[in-house]
Amino acid sequence: MLKVAVTGGIGSGKTSVSDLFKKFDTPVIDTDIIAHQLVDNDAQVLQQIINAFGQDVLNLDGRLNRKKLAQIVFNVKKNKQQLENILHPKIRDEVLRQLHVLATDNTPPDYVIIVVPLLIEANYDDFIDRILVIFADEEKRIERVRQRDNRSMSEIRSIIGNQSGDEKLLKEADDIIENNRDIKSLDSQINELHKKYRHLSSLNK
């Protein structure tokens, strides 16, 4: 089972790419979704976040205020590292658990997509076979995030500044998707990669 990590900066189109892979019934493990589930369902994780960043990160209903936490984390580098130290080990464990379930299925898939926005920081080298980097111009990415999240320019630029730069990501890439155009262009690139990953998977059988 080929394990493909999908990464790219905020607004590059990771969700669009993973959704297009799903049309081939390709399993997608999204570490952002895992992170959300952890803080929503694991009281121990939420308490660790409160201990690290204070009660101000909570809404009145006791749930995590993600926007407030993002402001704290992306404005101070050591805060970002602290949050990663809390979440990354648990996210990694859950990714490995889901991979084990897929691999031990009666009909395991040819390949699996693992969406990891902070791939370099998360250090998944020991079980990832290929890295697929999604690249888009910064202006496009900023506009997508503004439309999607209603964030301010300063917030978006702070997030971009705290993520691995495109140059660094592209050096790590086995495959690259350019996502500056329309969905038809993106779909065409996904179709080619699907064929490629099925072929590579067959070589390992």
LINZIWO-V534972 format. One line per field, one symbol per residue. phi: phi as a letter, one per 30 degrees, with the letter a starting at -180 (. if undefined). burial: I if it has 16 or more other ideal C-beta (glycine too) atoms within 10 Angstrom, else O. A space follows every 50 residues. Layout:
BEGIN
phi = ???
burial = ???
END
This chain:
BEGIN
phi = .dccdcbldeidjddedddddddciddbccdddeddddddccdddddddd ddbjdddcdddicdcdddddddddcbdddddddddddedddeeddddddd eddcdebdddabccdbecddddhcedbccbcccccbeeddddddddddch dddddddddedccedeeddddddcbbccbcccddddddddeddedddddd dddcd
burial = IIIIIIIIIIIIIIOIIIOIIOOIOIIIIIIOOIIOOIIOOOOOIIOIIO OIIOOOIIOOOOOIOOOOIIIIIIOOOOIIOIIOOIIIOIIIOIIOOOIO OOOOOOOOIIIIIIIIIIIIOIOIOOOIIIIIIIIIOOOOIIOIIOOOOO IOOOIIOIIIOIIIOIOOIOOOIOIIIOIOOOOOOIOOIIOOIIOOIOOI IOOOO
END
